[in-house]
């Protein structure tokens, strides 16, 4: 599995200015969540793993950032599938 990464699509100059640091923070939280979920994976279905990834990622963020973090769930579920498949081998 390749390293998970968050990419933002800024809509104005302020968002563009904050893009790099925010992407770094979100990516770091997602990577940490991925490692925690992978380490504790115990055969749960992909949907549950996907939700755990989201919950763990949000838990690793400042509450204000976590509240506004609405990722592409298809991408989160791709990471979850990789965790499930990796655990099965």
C-alpha positions in Angstrom: 0.0 0.0 0.0 1.3 3.4 -0.8 1.5 6.1 1.9 -1.9 7.8 2.4 -1.9 11.5 1.6 -4.5 14.3 1.8 -4.7 16.8 -1.0 -6.9 19.9 -0.7 -8.6 21.9 -3.4 -8.4 25.5 -2.3 -11.2 27.8 -3.3 -9.7 31.2 -2.5 -6.4 33.0 -1.7 -6.6 32.3 2.0 -7.2 28.6 1.5 -4.3 28.5 -1.0 -2.0 30.2 1.6 -2.9 27.6 4.3 -3.0 24.6 1.9 0.6 23.3 2.5 0.6 23.3 6.3 -3.0 22.0 6.5 -2.3 19.2 4.0 0.7 18.2 6.1 -1.3 18.1 9.3 -4.1 16.1 7.7 -1.7 13.7 6.1 0.1 13.2 9.3 -3.1 12.5 11.2 -4.2 10.1 8.4 -0.9 8.2 8.5 -1.0 7.9 12.3 -4.6 6.7 12.1 -3.7 4.1 9.4 -0.9 2.7 11.5 -3.2 2.5 14.6 -6.0 0.9 12.7 -3.7 -1.6 10.9 -2.1 -2.6 14.2 -5.4 -3.2 15.9 -7.2 -4.8 12.9 -9.1 -7.9 14.0 -11.1 -9.0 11.0 -13.7 -6.2 10.9 -15.5 -5.5 7.6 -14.1 -2.8 5.3 -17.0 -0.4 6.1 -16.1 -0.5 9.8 -12.4 -0.1 9.1 -13.2 2.9 6.9 -15.2 4.5 9.8 -12.4 3.8 12.3 -9.9 5.5 9.9 -12.1 8.6 9.8 -12.6 8.6 13.6 -9.0 8.1 14.3 -7.9 10.7 11.8 -10.3 13.3 13.3 -9.1 12.4 16.8 -5.6 13.4 15.8 -6.6 16.8 14.7 -7.4 20.1 16.4 -11.2 20.1 17.1 -11.8 23.0 14.8 -10.0 21.3 11.9 -11.6 18.0 12.7 -15.0 19.5 12.6 -14.4 20.9 9.0 -12.6 17.8 7.7 -14.9 16.1 5.2 -12.7 13.8 3.2 -13.4 11.8 0.0 -14.8 8.7 1.7 -14.0 6.6 -1.5 -10.4 7.4 -0.9 -10.6 6.5 2.8 -12.3 3.3 1.9 -9.4 2.5 -0.5 -7.0 2.7 2.5 -9.4 0.5 4.5 -9.4 -2.1 1.7 -5.6 -2.1 1.7 -5.6 -2.6 5.5 -8.1 -5.5 5.2 -6.2 -7.1 2.3 -2.9 -6.6 4.0 -4.1 -8.3 7.2 -5.4 -11.3 5.2 -1.9 -12.1 3.8 
